[in-house]
Amino acid sequence: MNSPSPQLGTTGKNHGKSEQTRALILSAAAKLFRDEGYDATTLRKIAKAARMEAGSLYYHFASKEAIFDEILRLGVRHVFDAVQKVREDCRLSGRDFRQTFALMIDAHLTYFLKESDFTSANIRNYSRLPQDMRVAHRPLRQAYTSVWDNFLAEAQTAGDIRSDIKVVPLRQFVLGAMNWTVEWYDATRYPVSMLSERLCKLLLDGMSIARGMPLKQPAPIELETLDLIDSDDSKSSRTRVQVLSAAARIFRDRGYKAATMRDIAQEAGMEAGSIYYHFSSKDEILDEVLDIGLRAVLRGMSATISKTHQFPDHRSRIAAAIRTHMEYLFRLSEFTSANIRIYGQLPKKVRARHQPIRHKYANLWDDCLRKAQEAGELRSDIKVVPLRQAMLGALNWTVEWFNPEKGQRDGYYSLSELIVMLQSLLLDGLQYDAGPSFHHRDLPSTSKRTRRRALRAGSHAG
């Protein structure tokens, strides 16, 4: 796919050639950062991918950090300019909320999917970057999220969208559903406009035909009943669990390629050589980490969906499945977030080994959604597979911005409250007027003071 490039100079042949070389380096680097991660990508690898001598890179960039800085800047700048222009043009031409929302969605997705290397590199690496690198890019990222925050706040004031949920979580929900499309939508086979149209309908109108109907909530899943890792109470088994948990955190925070056995041993609080008494290689550890997260959520989802007596209508069953997915996502945080963050960077042979269980999980959702469509309880103008992918994208993106440990603070969500919000948004949409029946202790109206407080709950840029 094409990648964004700086504006070519017009002051002479040498200057133009230099800009073209910079664009080539950035394009090659973006693909490497996307596929291998920031830590594992080296200047030597970038030079090889750009088909130039490693030393020649220094004529254009001082360091790997400088290259990635430019990729981050361009990635956010392009989508910011595009979406901001759309919003201003719509304001001047008098377009209504729904038309403006659809065009902003299309502008965001067009950039994200047409320039996928830059956006995927951004999405897969930003949360792992050193704090000083993230701080440098925060103003531009916050400027972009402010475009959405102001647009949604105005829509709430005008009564165009529901007012019972704070602006920032609404924005996170919208951007999460869009951003995750880089992981599954093939813009070389299908037009972006088709995805934009369907995603807009889903976000605004929700999945459910019977919008606003009460939902029966299952009891929260108890972590001790998950039985994640087959083990006894021996010291060896406890050590294996300790290593796997440490490895999951390392994979999540540094990426697969950059993680070493020494890193994992240090995180687990043991000597590097001792880890080989339990695992023969990093790949063996990786396989178990991936399998634990996938196997646990598959088992939990199977149990939830099978409870037809407890959830006789499809709307409640889908809501229960959403809750199950989110419970596992955050109560198994290191295993599930490692799965989500590194899967796209894994070698094909590793992904192939875990594809069967991922297919089983997808098939569970597809069967659940298909039956709801056949019963006339779920919208049928969007096919099951993209419906499931968009829904899981919005859910999975929460690992990038939601912190359940802050749930007891004023102005923040607990995990249970976040789940109810997501259920309502996915089933009923942004334009459903919930009225007084939907409220939580920390879902006040969006006054200026509330919006400032809400920014603390989710300032992470999309």
LODRENVEX-898569 format. One record per residue (C-alpha): x, y, z; residue in one letter. Coordinates in steps of 0.2 Angstrom, whole numbers, padded with zeros to 4 digits, always signed. Example, Ala and Ser with C-alpha at 12.3 -4.5 7.8 and 13.67 -1.06 7.14 Angstrom:
BEGIN
+0062-0022+0039A
+0068-0005+0036S
This chain:
BEGIN
+0000+0000+0000M
+0005+0018-0002N
+0013+0027+0012S
+0012+0045+0016P
+0027+0056+0012S
+0033+0073+0016P
+0029+0087+0003Q
+0042+0086-0011L
+0053+0101-0012G
+0052+0112-0027T
+0069+0121-0025T
+0079+0110-0036G
+0083+0092-0042K
+0095+0088-0027N
+0082+0094-0014H
+0068+0084-0023G
+0079+0068-0023K
+0083+0070-0005S
+0064+0072-0001E
+0061+0056-0011Q
+0074+0047-0002T
+0067+0052+0015R
+0050+0046+0010A
+0057+0029+0004L
+0066+0027+0021I
+0050+0032+0031L
+0039+0020+0020S
+0052+0005+0024A
+0053+0010+0042A
+0034+0011+0044A
+0032-0007+0038K
+0046-0013+0049L
+0039-0004+0065F
+0022-0012+0060R
+0028-0030+0058D
+0042-0031+0071E
+0039-0018+0083G
+0049-0002+0088Y
+0062-0011+0100D
+0066-0024+0087A
+0068-0013+0072T
+0086-0007+0069T
+0093+0006+0058L
+0102-0008+0049R
+0086-0017+0045K
+0078+0000+0039I
+0092+0003+0028A
+0091-0014+0020K
+0073-0013+0018A
+0075+0004+0009A
+0089-0004-0001R
+0103+0008+0004M
+0119+0008+0015E
+0116+0009+0033A
+0127+0024+0035G
+0117+0034+0021S
+0103+0035+0033L
+0112+0048+0044Y
+0111+0060+0029Y
+0092+0061+0032H
+0089+0056+0050F
+0099+0057+0066A
+0093+0041+0074S
+0079+0028+0074K
+0070+0039+0086E
+0070+0053+0073A
+0063+0041+0060I
+0049+0035+0071F
+0045+0053+0077D
+0042+0058+0059E
+0031+0042+0056I
+0020+0047+0072L
+0019+0065+0067R
+0014+0061+0049L
+0002+0048+0054G
-0008+0059+0066V
-0006+0075+0056R
-0013+0068+0040H
-0029+0061+0048V
-0031+0077+0059F
-0030+0088+0044D
-0042+0077+0034A
-0055+0075+0047V
-0054+0093+0053Q
-0057+0100+0035K
-0072+0088+0033V
-0080+0095+0049R
-0077+0113+0044E
-0083+0110+0026D
-0099+0102+0033C
-0102+0117+0045R
-0100+0129+0031L
-0112+0120+0020S
-0125+0117+0033G
-0124+0098+0033R
-0133+0090+0048D
-0126+0079+0061F
-0128+0062+0053R
-0121+0068+0037Q
-0106+0076+0045T
-0103+0061+0056F
-0103+0049+0041A
-0091+0060+0031L
-0079+0061+0046M
-0079+0043+0048I
-0075+0041+0030D
-0061+0053+0031A
-0053+0044+0046H
-0055+0027+0038L
-0049+0032+0021T
-0032+0038+0028Y
-0031+0024+0040F
-0034+0010+0028L
-0025+0018+0013K
-0010+0022+0023E
-0010+0006+0033S
+0009+0004+0037D
+0010+0021+0045F
-0006+0019+0055T
-0003+0001+0060S
+0015+0006+0066A
+0007+0020+0076N
-0006+0009+0084I
+0005-0006+0088R
+0019+0004+0095N
+0013+0020+0103Y
+0009+0013+0120S
+0026+0004+0121R
+0036+0020+0118L
+0047+0028+0131P
+0037+0042+0140Q
+0047+0056+0133D
+0043+0051+0115M
+0025+0050+0119R
+0025+0066+0128V
+0032+0075+0112A
+0017+0069+0102H
+0004+0071+0114R
-0001+0089+0109P
-0005+0084+0091L
-0014+0068+0097R
-0025+0078+0109Q
-0029+0091+0096A
-0036+0077+0085Y
-0046+0070+0099T
-0052+0087+0103S
-0060+0088+0085V
-0071+0073+0090W
-0074+0078+0108D
-0080+0096+0102N
-0091+0088+0088F
-0099+0075+0100L
-0102+0088+0114A
-0111+0100+0102E
-0121+0085+0096A
-0126+0081+0114Q
-0131+0099+0117T
-0141+0099+0101A
-0150+0083+0106G
-0143+0074+0090D
-0135+0060+0101I
-0138+0052+0118R
-0133+0063+0133S
-0132+0049+0146D
-0114+0045+0142I
-0098+0056+0144K
-0090+0063+0128V
-0073+0055+0130V
-0079+0037+0132P
-0091+0040+0117L
-0076+0046+0107R
-0065+0032+0113Q
-0079+0020+0107F
-0080+0028+0090V
-0061+0029+0087L
-0059+0011+0094G
-0071+0004+0081A
-0062+0013+0067M
-0044+0010+0072N
-0046-0008+0074W
-0051-0010+0056T
-0033-0009+0051V
-0031-0026+0058E
-0045-0035+0048W
-0051-0024+0033Y
-0043-0027+0016D
-0045-0010+0007A
-0037-0018-0009T
-0052-0029-0011R
-0066-0019-0005Y
-0069+0000-0006P
-0067+0010+0010V
-0083+0019+0007S
-0093+0002+0009M
-0085+0000+0026L
-0088+0018+0031S
-0106+0017+0027E
-0109+0001+0037R
-0099+0007+0052L
-0108+0023+0052C
-0125+0014+0053K
-0118+0002+0067L
-0111+0016+0078L
-0126+0027+0076L
-0141+0015+0076D
-0133+0000+0085G
-0135-0019+0082M
-0152-0022+0090S
-0169-0021+0083I
-0177-0019+0100A
-0167-0004+0105R
-0168+0001+0123G
-0175-0015+0130M
-0169-0020+0147P
-0154-0032+0148L
-0152-0046+0160K
-0134-0046+0167Q
-0125-0062+0172P
-0115-0063+0188A
-0097-0056+0186P
-0084-0070+0182I
-0074-0076+0197E
-0056-0076+0192L
-0052-0091+0203E
-0064-0102+0193T
-0055-0099+0177L
-0042-0113+0180D
-0031-0104+0167L
-0015-0115+0168I
-0015-0133+0171D
-0004-0135+0186S
-0003-0143+0203D
+0003-0135+0219D
+0021-0140+0217S
+0035-0127+0217K
+0039-0131+0198S
+0021-0128+0193S
+0021-0111+0203R
+0037-0106+0194T
+0030-0110+0177R
+0015-0099+0181V
+0026-0085+0187Q
+0037-0086+0171V
+0021-0086+0160L
+0014-0071+0168S
+0030-0062+0167A
+0032-0067+0149A
+0015-0060+0145A
+0019-0043+0152R
+0036-0042+0143I
+0028-0047+0126F
+0014-0035+0129R
+0026-0020+0133D
+0040-0024+0122R
+0034-0034+0108G
+0038-0052+0102Y
+0054-0048+0093K
+0062-0037+0106A
+0058-0049+0121A
+0072-0060+0127T
+0074-0075+0138M
+0084-0064+0150R
+0071-0050+0150D
+0058-0063+0155I
+0069-0071+0168A
+0072-0054+0176Q
+0054-0050+0176E
+0050-0066+0184A
+0063-0063+0197G
+0075-0078+0193M
+0092-0081+0186E
+0092-0081+0167A
+0098-0099+0166G
+0085-0106+0177S
+0071-0102+0165I
+0077-0117+0154Y
+0072-0129+0167Y
+0055-0125+0163H
+0054-0119+0145F
+0066-0123+0130S
+0064-0107+0121S
+0055-0091+0119K
+0044-0098+0106D
+0038-0112+0118E
+0034-0098+0131I
+0025-0088+0118L
+0014-0102+0112D
+0008-0105+0130E
+0005-0087+0133V
-0006-0085+0117L
-0015-0102+0121D
-0019-0097+0139I
-0028-0081+0134G
-0037-0089+0119L
-0042-0105+0127R
-0049-0096+0143A
-0060-0084+0133V
-0066-0097+0122L
-0071-0108+0136R
-0080-0093+0145G
-0089-0088+0129M
-0095-0106+0126S
-0102-0107+0143A
-0111-0090+0142T
-0119-0093+0125I
-0125-0110+0130S
-0135-0103+0144K
-0151-0101+0133T
-0162-0104+0149H
-0154-0089+0157Q
-0154-0078+0142F
-0169-0084+0131P
-0169-0068+0120D
-0154-0065+0108H
-0152-0047+0114R
-0148-0052+0132S
-0137-0067+0125R
-0127-0055+0115I
-0125-0043+0130A
-0120-0057+0141A
-0107-0062+0128A
-0100-0044+0127I
-0098-0045+0146R
-0089-0061+0146T
-0077-0055+0133H
-0073-0039+0143M
-0072-0049+0159E
-0058-0060+0152Y
-0050-0046+0143L
-0047-0036+0159F
-0046-0050+0172R
-0033-0059+0162L
-0025-0043+0157S
-0007-0048+0153E
-0012-0063+0143F
-0026-0055+0133T
-0018-0038+0130S
-0002-0047+0124A
-0012-0057+0112N
-0020-0042+0105I
-0005-0031+0104R
+0008-0043+0097I
-0003-0055+0086Y
-0001-0044+0070G
+0018-0044+0073Q
+0020-0063+0075L
+0028-0074+0061P
+0016-0082+0050K
+0020-0100+0056K
+0016-0094+0074V
+0000-0087+0069R
-0004-0102+0060A
-0002-0113+0075R
-0015-0103+0084H
-0027-0100+0070Q
-0039-0115+0074P
-0043-0108+0091I
-0046-0091+0085R
-0057-0097+0071H
-0067-0107+0085K
-0069-0091+0095Y
-0075-0081+0079A
-0087-0095+0074N
-0095-0094+0092L
-0099-0075+0089W
-0104-0078+0071D
-0116-0091+0076D
-0123-0081+0090C
-0126-0066+0079L
-0132-0076+0064R
-0146-0084+0075K
-0151-0066+0081A
-0152-0060+0064Q
-0163-0075+0058E
-0174-0072+0073A
-0177-0054+0068G
-0169-0047+0084E
-0153-0040+0075L
-0151-0029+0060R
-0148-0038+0044S
-0141-0025+0033D
-0124-0028+0039I
-0116-0046+0036K
-0112-0056+0052V
-0093-0056+0049V
-0090-0037+0048P
-0103-0035+0061L
-0093-0046+0073R
-0076-0038+0068Q
-0082-0020+0071A
-0089-0025+0088M
-0074-0034+0094L
-0063-0020+0088G
-0072-0008+0099A
-0071-0020+0113L
-0053-0024+0111N
-0047-0006+0109W
-0052-0003+0127T
-0036-0011+0132V
-0027+0004+0125E
-0036+0017+0136W
-0046+0010+0150F
-0039+0007+0167N
-0050-0003+0179P
-0039+0001+0194E
-0046+0019+0193K
-0064+0013+0194G
-0067+0019+0212Q
-0061+0037+0208R
-0074+0051+0205D
-0076+0053+0186G
-0070+0036+0181Y
-0078+0020+0176Y
-0077+0004+0185S
-0076-0011+0174L
-0094-0016+0177S
-0100+0002+0172E
-0089+0002+0156L
-0097-0015+0151I
-0114-0008+0153V
-0109+0007+0143M
-0102-0004+0129L
-0117-0015+0129Q
-0129+0000+0127S
-0118+0008+0113L
-0116-0008+0103L
-0134-0014+0104L
-0143+0003+0104D
-0131+0015+0096G
-0126+0033+0099L
-0142+0040+0093Q
-0153+0031+0105Y
-0161+0042+0118D
-0159+0032+0134A
-0169+0045+0145G
-0168+0042+0164P
-0167+0023+0163S
-0148+0022+0160F
-0137+0029+0173H
-0122+0026+0183H
-0114+0035+0198R
-0101+0043+0187D
-0111+0046+0171L
-0116+0064+0174P
-0122+0076+0160S
-0108+0084+0150T
-0106+0101+0158S
-0089+0110+0155K
-0083+0104+0172R
-0088+0086+0168T
-0080+0086+0151R
-0063+0092+0159R
-0065+0078+0172R
-0069+0066+0158A
-0053+0070+0149L
-0044+0062+0164R
-0053+0046+0161A
-0047+0044+0143G
-0035+0056+0136S
-0026+0043+0125H
-0027+0048+0107A
-0036+0036+0095G
